[in-house]
Amino acid sequence: MEVSVECLRFFAALIESETGIVYSEPNYYQLIPRIVELTQTFALSGPDELRRSVEEHLLTPEQRHHLIDAATNNETSFFRDRKVFEAIHEVMTTITSEKDTLKIWSAACSTGQESYSLAMTLLESKNEKVKRSIYSILASDISERVLAKATKGHYTELEIDRGLESSLRSKYFEQLTQSQNLASTWRAKKVLSEHIHFKKINLLERWTHSSKFDIVLCRNVLIYQNVENKRKVIQRIFDNLEPSGYLILGGAESLSGISEDFEHVPVAGAVVYRKLSA
């Protein structure tokens, strides 16, 4: 099934306007299988009919969600980049040396592994102040599909083995299926999930939480945005951070030329910024 360049341009522009994710022409090839799959899922004659359905508002809200969801990158794993979590623990230690509460926002949580890894980092800490802190984790994403999976906390054997040590698996997850004919499924135990709240949030839209956060993780989000949208996302985060709160970015990301409201904090293994006090 062929997808015309005009059709690709249309969907690239639509996705950017809805999510901020930029698909430049050299990356159009990434859109082709997603558009073809959606065309088949919606039982349409071809990509051009899919485009007309969008233009003429013929898609149901659920179909539109599928369309936007198909454009997002949901690659994740438990403790993805172990050194980053060591750096996060260092930041946690700094914060809890001054107070006994810790509020964290995982701003692009995907299927939840990052959020559960944060909870395990707290629960397994050898620093008593970190371990005994009263904490809450907000985990958000634009995709309803990945949020549904994250909220259930169910993972396949392959997913659970990606980055998770066997001792942590047995301590914080319970096996639901164990059969020669069925693949094993694991579910997060209450002790791990009870302080995590999942919520759909579009980072490009104005949104304010009832209380501000001490730490915000926004890893590998900015790299998919244009400069204008990067500034919007960072402003949203700035507005929801405590004074001197911390922002953790992906390894290839920087606030250089994006915001002067943060100072870089030299923490080994991660890109860490601290909100400047007014």
C-alpha positions as CSV (number, residue, x, y, z in Angstrom):
1,M,0.0,0.0,0.0
2,E,1.6,3.3,-1.1
3,V,1.4,6.5,0.8
4,S,1.9,9.7,-1.2
5,V,4.2,12.5,-0.1
6,E,1.3,14.9,0.1
7,C,-0.5,12.4,2.5
8,L,2.7,12.1,4.6
9,R,3.0,15.9,4.8
10,F,-0.6,16.1,6.0
11,F,-0.2,13.6,8.8
12,A,3.1,14.9,9.8
13,A,1.6,18.4,10.2
14,L,-1.4,17.0,12.1
15,I,0.7,15.0,14.5
16,E,2.9,18.1,15.2
17,S,-0.1,20.3,15.9
18,E,-1.6,17.7,18.2
19,T,1.4,16.4,20.1
20,G,4.4,18.6,19.1
21,I,6.2,15.6,17.8
22,V,8.1,16.6,14.6
23,Y,8.4,14.2,11.6
24,S,10.7,15.9,9.1
25,E,10.8,14.6,5.5
26,P,13.9,12.3,6.1
27,N,11.8,10.6,8.8
28,Y,8.6,10.2,6.9
29,Y,9.4,6.5,6.4
30,Q,8.6,6.0,10.1
31,L,5.1,7.2,9.5
32,I,4.3,4.9,6.5
33,P,3.8,1.6,8.4
34,R,1.7,3.5,11.0
35,I,-0.6,5.1,8.5
36,V,-1.0,1.8,6.6
37,E,-1.8,0.0,9.8
38,L,-4.4,2.6,10.8
39,T,-6.0,2.4,7.3
40,Q,-6.4,-1.3,7.6
41,T,-7.6,-1.1,11.2
42,F,-10.3,1.4,10.2
43,A,-11.2,-0.7,7.1
44,L,-10.6,2.2,4.7
45,S,-9.7,1.8,1.1
46,G,-6.3,3.6,1.4
47,P,-4.3,6.4,3.1
48,D,-6.0,9.0,1.0
49,E,-9.4,8.0,2.4
50,L,-7.9,8.1,5.9
51,R,-6.8,11.7,5.2
52,R,-10.2,12.7,3.9
53,S,-11.8,11.1,7.0
54,V,-9.7,13.4,9.2
55,E,-10.3,16.5,7.1
56,E,-14.0,16.0,7.0
57,H,-14.2,15.0,10.7
58,L,-15.6,11.5,9.9
59,L,-13.4,9.7,12.5
60,T,-14.9,8.8,15.9
61,P,-13.1,10.2,19.0
62,E,-11.7,6.7,19.6
63,Q,-10.3,6.5,16.1
64,R,-8.7,9.9,16.4
65,H,-7.1,8.8,19.7
66,H,-5.7,5.8,17.8
67,L,-4.4,8.1,15.1
68,I,-2.5,10.3,17.6
69,D,-1.4,7.4,19.7
70,A,0.2,5.7,16.6
71,A,2.6,8.7,16.3
72,T,4.1,8.4,19.8
73,N,7.3,6.6,20.7
74,N,6.6,4.4,23.7
75,E,10.0,2.7,24.1
76,T,10.8,2.2,27.7
77,S,12.1,-0.3,30.3
78,F,12.7,-0.7,34.0
79,F,15.6,1.5,35.3
80,R,16.3,2.6,31.8
81,D,19.9,3.9,32.0
82,R,20.8,2.8,35.5
83,K,23.2,5.8,36.0
84,V,20.3,8.1,35.7
85,F,18.5,6.5,38.6
86,E,21.7,6.7,40.7
87,A,21.7,10.4,39.9
88,I,18.0,10.7,40.8
89,H,18.7,9.0,44.1
90,E,21.4,11.6,44.8
91,V,18.8,14.4,44.1
92,M,16.3,12.6,46.4
93,T,19.0,12.5,49.1
94,T,19.6,16.2,48.8
95,I,15.9,17.1,49.0
96,T,15.0,14.8,51.9
97,S,17.9,16.1,54.0
98,E,15.8,19.3,54.3
99,K,12.2,17.9,54.5
100,D,10.3,14.6,54.8
101,T,8.1,14.8,51.8
102,L,8.9,14.1,48.1
103,K,6.6,14.9,45.2
104,I,7.7,13.5,41.8
105,W,6.3,13.9,38.3
106,S,7.2,11.4,35.5
107,A,6.0,13.7,32.6
108,A,6.1,11.1,29.8
109,C,5.7,7.8,31.7
110,S,4.7,5.6,28.7
111,T,3.7,2.1,30.0
112,G,4.8,2.9,33.5
113,Q,8.2,1.3,34.0
114,E,9.9,4.6,34.8
115,S,7.3,5.4,37.5
116,Y,7.6,2.0,39.1
117,S,11.4,2.3,39.0
118,L,11.2,5.6,40.8
119,A,9.1,4.0,43.5
120,M,11.6,1.1,43.9
121,T,14.4,3.6,44.1
122,L,12.7,5.2,47.1
123,L,11.7,1.9,48.7
124,E,15.1,0.3,48.3
125,S,17.2,3.3,49.4
126,K,19.9,2.8,52.0
127,N,19.4,6.4,53.0
128,E,16.9,6.3,55.9
129,K,15.5,9.8,55.1
130,V,14.8,8.9,51.5
131,K,13.4,5.5,52.4
132,R,11.0,6.9,55.0
133,S,10.0,10.0,53.1
134,I,6.3,10.6,52.4
135,Y,6.2,10.5,48.7
136,S,3.8,10.7,45.8
137,I,4.4,10.1,42.1
138,L,2.3,11.6,39.3
139,A,2.8,9.6,36.0
140,S,1.4,11.2,32.9
141,D,1.4,10.6,29.2
142,I,-0.6,11.8,26.1
143,S,-1.4,8.2,25.1
144,E,-4.5,6.7,26.7
145,R,-3.4,3.2,25.5
146,V,-0.1,3.2,27.4
147,L,-1.7,4.8,30.4
148,A,-4.2,2.0,30.6
149,K,-1.3,-0.5,30.6
150,A,0.7,1.5,33.2
151,T,-2.3,1.8,35.5
152,K,-2.9,-2.0,35.5
153,G,0.8,-2.6,36.1
154,H,0.8,-5.8,34.1
155,Y,3.9,-6.8,32.3
156,T,5.0,-9.8,30.2
157,E,8.0,-11.9,31.0
158,L,10.0,-10.1,28.4
159,E,9.1,-6.6,29.7
160,I,9.7,-7.6,33.3
161,D,13.2,-8.9,32.5
162,R,14.2,-5.7,30.8
163,G,16.2,-3.9,33.4
164,L,14.6,-5.5,36.5
165,E,16.7,-7.6,38.8
166,S,15.2,-10.9,39.9
167,S,15.2,-9.9,43.6
168,L,13.2,-6.8,42.8
169,R,10.8,-8.7,40.6
170,S,9.9,-11.2,43.3
171,K,9.7,-8.5,46.0
172,Y,7.5,-6.0,44.1
173,F,5.6,-8.0,41.4
174,E,3.4,-11.1,41.6
175,Q,3.1,-13.7,38.9
176,L,-0.4,-14.1,37.5
177,T,0.1,-16.7,34.8
178,Q,2.4,-19.7,34.9
179,S,1.5,-22.4,32.3
180,Q,3.2,-24.3,29.6
181,N,0.7,-22.9,27.1
182,L,0.5,-19.3,28.4
183,A,3.2,-16.7,28.7
184,S,3.8,-15.5,32.2
185,T,2.3,-12.1,33.3
186,W,3.5,-10.1,36.2
187,R,1.5,-7.5,38.2
188,A,2.9,-4.7,40.4
189,K,2.1,-5.2,44.1
190,K,0.2,-2.7,46.1
191,V,3.3,-1.6,48.0
192,L,4.8,-0.5,44.7
193,S,1.7,1.1,43.1
194,E,-0.2,2.7,46.0
195,H,1.6,6.1,45.8
196,I,1.6,6.4,42.0
197,H,-1.3,8.2,40.2
198,F,-1.6,8.0,36.4
199,K,-3.1,10.8,34.4
200,K,-3.5,11.9,30.8
201,I,-1.6,15.2,30.2
202,N,-0.7,16.9,27.0
203,L,2.5,18.8,27.8
204,L,1.7,21.5,25.2
205,E,-1.5,22.4,27.0
206,R,-1.7,24.6,30.0
207,W,-2.0,22.6,33.2
208,T,-1.4,23.2,36.8
209,H,-1.2,20.6,39.6
210,S,-2.7,21.3,43.0
211,S,0.8,21.1,44.5
212,K,4.2,21.7,43.0
213,F,6.8,19.0,42.4
214,D,10.3,18.5,43.9
215,I,11.5,16.5,40.9
216,V,10.2,16.3,37.3
217,L,11.4,13.7,34.9
218,C,11.0,14.7,31.2
219,R,13.3,12.3,29.5
220,N,13.5,12.0,25.7
221,V,10.6,14.3,25.0
222,L,12.3,17.5,23.9
223,I,14.3,15.8,21.2
224,Y,11.0,15.3,19.2
225,Q,9.8,18.9,19.6
226,N,10.6,22.1,17.6
227,V,12.2,25.0,19.5
228,E,8.9,26.8,20.1
229,N,7.3,23.7,21.6
230,K,10.4,22.9,23.7
231,R,9.9,26.3,25.3
232,K,6.2,25.6,26.0
233,V,7.0,22.3,27.6
234,I,9.7,23.7,29.8
235,Q,7.5,26.6,30.9
236,R,4.8,24.1,31.9
237,I,7.3,22.2,34.0
238,F,8.8,25.5,35.5
239,D,5.3,26.5,36.5
240,N,4.8,23.2,38.4
241,L,8.1,23.0,40.1
242,E,8.9,23.9,43.7
243,P,11.4,26.7,44.2
244,S,14.8,25.0,43.6
245,G,13.0,21.9,42.3
246,Y,14.9,19.6,39.9
247,L,14.4,18.7,36.3
248,I,15.8,15.5,34.8
249,L,16.2,15.4,31.0
250,G,17.3,12.7,28.5
251,G,21.0,12.2,27.8
252,A,20.8,14.0,24.4
253,E,18.8,17.0,25.7
254,S,19.7,20.4,27.0
255,L,18.1,23.7,28.0
256,S,20.7,25.7,26.1
257,G,18.9,28.3,24.1
258,I,15.5,27.1,25.5
259,S,15.3,28.5,29.0
260,E,17.3,30.7,31.4
261,D,15.1,29.8,34.3
262,F,17.2,26.8,35.3
263,E,20.8,26.2,36.3
264,H,22.7,23.1,35.3
265,V,23.6,20.8,38.2
266,P,26.7,18.6,37.8
267,V,25.4,15.1,38.8
268,A,27.3,12.2,37.3
269,G,25.3,10.1,34.9
270,A,22.3,12.4,34.1
271,V,21.3,15.7,32.7
272,V,20.0,17.6,35.8
273,Y,18.8,21.2,36.1
274,R,17.6,23.1,39.1
275,K,14.9,25.8,39.0
276,L,16.3,29.2,39.8
277,S,14.7,31.0,42.7
278,A,12.9,34.3,41.9
